[in-house]
Amino acid sequence: MGDLVNKLVEQGFRPPLVLRFPQIIGHRLQLIQTAFDEAIAATDYRGGYQGAYPIKVNQQQRVVGAILEQSSATGLGLEAGSKPELMIAMALQKRSNLILCNGFKDAEYLQTALHAQLLGLDVIVIIERLDELPLLLSLAAEAELRPRIGLRARLRGPGSGKWAASSGDRSKFGLTSAEMLSAVDLLRQNQALDCLHLLHFHAGSQINDLEPLRHSLQEATRLLLELRQLGAHNLDNLDIGGGLAVDYDGSQGNSSLSKTYTLEEYARAAVDEVSSLCDAAGEAHPRLLTEAGRATVAHHSLLVVEVIGEDGTLHQRHLAEPSAPLPTALQQAIDEVQSPTGSLAQKQKHIEALEQLTSSLFKSGQISLETRAWAESIERLALNKLRLESRQHDAPPMGIAELDNHLAETWYANFSLFQSLPDHWAIDHDFPIMPLQRLDERPEHRVHIGDITCDSDGEIRRFVADQRVAGFLPAHQLNDKPYYLGIFLVGAYQEILGDLHNLFGDPDAIEIQVEDGVARVDYHDSGNSIEEVLSQVGYDEEFLMRRIMAAGQAEHEERQLPLAKIRLIAEQYRRDLSGYTYLEPIESREESS
């Protein structure tokens, strides 16, 4: 991977880079389809399976296009949660293929869904709120259409995983039991009960345990059977929603970002629970639908960032002892810290005492900055020795085990956490991160990663380690060659949720195809220029140029700033507007000019 990134940079692409591998999407779709096919075959399930991709997970045209291309054999459905997403699905989906309509719906949304049906698409409008149903029936009657309708159930059982609150009886969407009965009555009154084709529920995104899903499947299947008993004889689809988890941290269920089951176990649980209840009732098996967005696209994309600086060596450099005599208390504290004797707990206590004393003496003016820096360097060296010594003990004192985290250096990488990894900042979502080169060398450094925004929150201090989350990333000694880090599993939500904090825009994005072991660039999107980002917050290029020229003219009139210098500043300003929002090497800026 490091060689690939070096080649891309040689071709003119600029870190940070989003690398997409569409073939991985195809592989993921095949894995999901195969898991359900095998579960269906093993249990003689007669309802079949249909997957649908929720566009909200990654709406990029190249991503949605790759999903449809890679799924041409299975006819993957699309799920839209808004009118703009429905318009994407309506334009891209093939004739007779499935579109699921979710989210809040007004008359225009519903009208668009009916138009999609007129164009030969298999559109199912899922009623999330009861007041949507009479509006849909009215519009369908005007268009002389028989709509295909779904109902979303608000189940009573709890969900699972990090987003469990999106399910259960306090969830944002879905009809209660009483509202279900009202919906059936309304459909019957309008001679449209035969239009009810689907029941939908959602057990939570990133389901990390199957037991809550099993309970939801049981409740939803029982509800489906009851609706059939009430006359919904065409109710032949059960949409179990999203939630198929991605194992972000490998902790095997010890966090909400992992999972305790395999893809095969997930499919078997869905098929088993539904078939057993339908068989007991003597009812036909419904077609099973899933909306597995995260599990479809998370793996196919990674973010490549370049380390551009460090501050660790400044803290560890050896300083000469100050020439001025030391206060007696400070000398005594330093002697205690440098003593080779004592337990780990005693040494830890001495270091803490030195830290407090140094700070107190400096604030009271009793020691100089030079003396303070020297004392802090002794403290840092003692902490490093304590960390190494603590590794030889099975049960180090409280706090000693966190020294690796405390002593981690801060390295800076050319990217914006808020633009490219918004979930890490907003909801403590961890992603696997690792160096992309020198993997045959032992990493001797322990680092945190800071971005280039001016916000102190723009830092990564949690890293996926061996089936756990650690407080540092192992890294190599920096040299004069570029050092790249890969941040994996970023294909779901990150690109679309990113914001313009400090006006850092979208990075370069590249599609990579691999054939016979050789990687080639298939397509690329250039990242935002400064001009593009500024236009999103209301700044027109010509307006900005007029302001710069006016400022230059004022300086010329008041302080005789040469006109040639004003032109030079203006020309550079205009060139900078077309530049990358991220840091660029000086040579690349000169080439672009």
CORJOWO-V696945 format. One line per field, one symbol per residue. psi: psi as a letter, one per 30 degrees, with the letter a starting at -180 (. if undefined). A space follows every 50 residues. Layout:
psi->???
This chain:
psi->eeeeeeeeefffkkkkkjkkiffeeeeeeeeeeeeeeeeeefghkgflkk lkkjffejgkeeeeeeeeefgeffhklkkkgleeeeeeeeefklkflkkk jalkkaeeeeeeeeeeefggkikjjjjekeffeeeeeeeeeefhkjlkkl kkkjlfllalaehfffaafglellkleeeeeeeeeeeefghgfffjfkkk lkgkkhjfkfeeeeeeeeeeeeeeeeeefggifgigkjjgaafjlkiefg ghfflfgalglleeeeeeeeeeeeeeeeeefglkklkkkliieefefeff klkklkkfllgefefflkkkkkekkkkeeeeeeeeeefkfllleeeeeee eeeeeeeeeeeeeggflleeeeeeeeeeeeeeeeeeeeeffgkeillkfe fgeeeegklkkkkilkefefhefeeeghkkkkkllglhfgkkkflklljk aglgkffikjgkkkbjhlklglkkllkkaglkjkkkjlhgfkeeeffklh kghkaklkkkkkkkkhgkklkflkkklkleeeeeffggjkeeeeeeeeee eeeeeeeeghkkeeeeeeeeeeeeeefflkflkkkeeeeeef.
